[in-house]
Amino acid sequence: MTKSITDKTYVLCLIGGDRFFLNESEYEKVKNAIVLGNKYIELEDAFIATNQVTKILHHADYESAERIKRGDYKCRNCDNWIPRGMQCGYCKN
């Protein structure tokens, strides 16, 4: 497995939980299609119905939402993410 830096900075969330990771140009394409009222978007060799789109998030906002959904929380003192059922080991709170 190779690790590489990606330019995918947005997440397109669909009804049913499917998601596509988008770069800046794909984000603009999707945003414009929704604003113009197009019924479908062609993206990564797939046609997506615009009425299936629930939200488009920046990756940082998406990551925070996923962590909260898993039960993780942010320490109020040091701002680090703490897994569910654990206490902060960074600032001892």
PLY file of the C-alpha trace (Angstrom):
ply
format ascii 1.0
element vertex 93
property float x
property float y
property float z
element edge 92
property int vertex1
property int vertex2
end_header
0.00 0.00 0.00
1.38 3.37 -0.95
0.56 6.60 0.80
0.33 9.79 -1.18
-0.92 13.29 -0.65
-4.33 13.85 -2.18
-6.04 16.95 -3.44
-9.49 15.66 -2.42
-10.59 18.32 0.06
-14.39 17.98 -0.10
-16.81 15.16 0.65
-20.05 14.71 -1.29
-22.53 12.83 0.92
-25.49 11.01 -0.60
-28.71 9.55 0.75
-27.89 6.03 1.91
-24.46 6.94 3.23
-22.44 6.77 0.02
-19.78 9.43 -0.30
-17.40 10.74 -2.93
-14.22 12.63 -2.15
-13.79 15.66 -4.44
-10.99 17.97 -5.42
-11.57 21.69 -5.98
-12.57 21.39 -9.65
-14.96 18.48 -8.98
-16.48 20.45 -6.11
-17.11 23.43 -8.38
-18.62 21.13 -11.03
-21.02 19.55 -8.52
-21.91 22.88 -6.92
-22.69 24.46 -10.30
-24.79 21.47 -11.39
-26.89 21.72 -8.23
-27.29 25.50 -8.50
-28.28 25.25 -12.18
-30.87 22.57 -11.36
-29.30 19.73 -13.36
-30.84 16.35 -12.62
-27.57 14.39 -12.88
-23.88 14.92 -12.27
-21.20 12.86 -14.01
-18.45 12.17 -11.52
-15.72 9.52 -11.45
-17.41 7.39 -14.13
-20.72 7.54 -12.26
-23.93 9.46 -12.79
-25.30 10.87 -9.55
-28.84 12.21 -9.22
-28.64 15.66 -7.67
-31.71 14.91 -5.55
-29.64 12.21 -3.79
-27.08 14.73 -2.51
-27.52 15.45 1.19
-24.51 17.71 1.77
-21.06 18.72 0.60
-18.54 19.24 3.39
-14.94 20.29 3.70
-12.90 17.27 4.81
-12.18 18.74 8.27
-15.89 19.22 8.99
-16.62 15.72 7.69
-13.92 14.20 9.90
-15.30 15.97 12.97
-18.83 14.76 12.22
-17.61 11.16 11.77
-15.69 11.25 15.05
-18.71 12.56 16.92
-20.86 9.85 15.32
-18.39 7.22 16.62
-18.68 8.69 20.12
-15.33 10.48 20.25
-15.18 13.90 21.87
-12.85 16.88 21.95
-11.13 17.69 25.23
-12.19 21.14 26.42
-8.72 21.95 27.78
-6.29 20.74 25.11
-8.60 20.40 22.05
-7.46 16.82 21.25
-9.86 14.10 20.11
-10.50 11.43 22.75
-12.00 7.98 21.92
-15.33 7.03 23.45
-15.02 5.76 27.00
-11.53 7.13 27.49
-10.19 10.12 29.40
-7.78 12.66 28.01
-4.19 11.49 28.47
-2.64 14.66 27.12
-3.67 17.17 29.74
-4.80 14.61 32.39
-8.47 15.72 32.32
0 1
1 2
2 3
3 4
4 5
5 6
6 7
7 8
8 9
9 10
10 11
11 12
12 13
13 14
14 15
15 16
16 17
17 18
18 19
19 20
20 21
21 22
22 23
23 24
24 25
25 26
26 27
27 28
28 29
29 30
30 31
31 32
32 33
33 34
34 35
35 36
36 37
37 38
38 39
39 40
40 41
41 42
42 43
43 44
44 45
45 46
46 47
47 48
48 49
49 50
50 51
51 52
52 53
53 54
54 55
55 56
56 57
57 58
58 59
59 60
60 61
61 62
62 63
63 64
64 65
65 66
66 67
67 68
68 69
69 70
70 71
71 72
72 73
73 74
74 75
75 76
76 77
77 78
78 79
79 80
80 81
81 82
82 83
83 84
84 85
85 86
86 87
87 88
88 89
89 90
90 91
91 92
